[in-house]
């Protein structure tokens, strides 16, 4: 029987098989003994799940006779995004060495605004190709360097930090969207794609600004923002967004008076607070 130890080494019949992990063209995770050819892989595992710090595989093992059993193997490591905004999994090995599995296929967002990685795979017996999906459950946030970040399973040690920028310099709060343009360079050519998050802009009782996201299952979480605000006129509140640490994001969000129609008291409170702050310090309100 085969199993995997804490160093992601293959143990077969009680002995360590020295080798490395690869992701083949069919998106099967393979383990090859050093010196072996690809066709001689010891393990070919099917992708089952992405967990914080783990990649779950289904591996078929032959027993005596013609019986076959399927076992779940869990590789331990770290989920990250590389400079090309590809999803990667770094499997930890002995003496600080690592095997990096790069997921080259496309990914999208489902109705719960979770990352779904899509790939094609051939069935070993029939050779028929079909589209498979690997779902990354987690939540979105902002991180340093103005990066939009997806925490796999909410784990900050497994963070997909995507390089890009807000698509437009001005957002309308009523639209309830964050449009983020991802950029990547491959073979000296630039590619871009737009990632759209849907939610609701809200102010807390302490006048902190949040973008609240609701998943298809009804679960809610929020991305926090900092920034400065002032009234452009009597009906429009302009907020220049920043990260919670105060780093400007180079984008503004506009709240019209119509946005506050169900909470007129908040609109009046914002006006009053801004007037008091401006009178005392001569600057716009920052939080």
Secondary structure by P-SEA (a helix, b strand, c coil): ccccccccccccccbbbbbccccccccbbbbbccccccccccbbbccccccccbbbbbbbbbccccbbbbbbbbbbbbbbcccccbbbbbbbbcccbbbbbbbcbbbbbcccccbbbbbccccccccbbbbbbbbbbbcccccccccbbbbccccccccbbbbbccccccccccccbbbbbbbbbcccbbbbbbbbbbbbbbccccccccccccccccbbbbbbbbbbbbbccccbbbbbccccccccccbbbbbccccccccaaaaaaaaaaaaaaaaaccccccc
